[in-house]
């Protein structure tokens, strides 16, 4: 049978816990890097009436302001 002293078991437990923590932190860092915000100028609109900035789909060329309802053209014009 396999026997393990308490201090050796505690050291193995700490190493396992530290390894799991490092793995979780590495996964979180990788996930945060791959899911960054990527906004472009053509998706960011500013309403000339109420000055609200909002994001719309890339394929849309005209949108209505969510706050005041005014139609906004390309790049807030």
C-alpha positions, 0 to 999 in steps of 0.5 A, a space after each residue: 500500500 502507498 503510505 504518505 507522511 502528513 507533511 509530504 501530503 500537505 506539500 503535494 496538496 499545496 503544489 496541486 492547488 498552486 498549479 490549479 490556480 496558475 492554470 485558471 489564471 492562464 485560462 482567464 488571461 487567454 480568454 480576456 485577450 481573445 474577447 477584447 472589444 474591437 470597435 471600428 469607426 463605422 460601428 460607432 455613431 453619435 446622435 447630433 441631437 442628444 449627443 448620445 454615442 451608440 454602437 450599431 451593426 457593421 452592415 447598417 448605414 443609418 440608425 435611429 438614436 435609442 434615446 431620442 429616436 432621431 435618424 443618424 447617418 454615417 459617422 453621426 452625420 
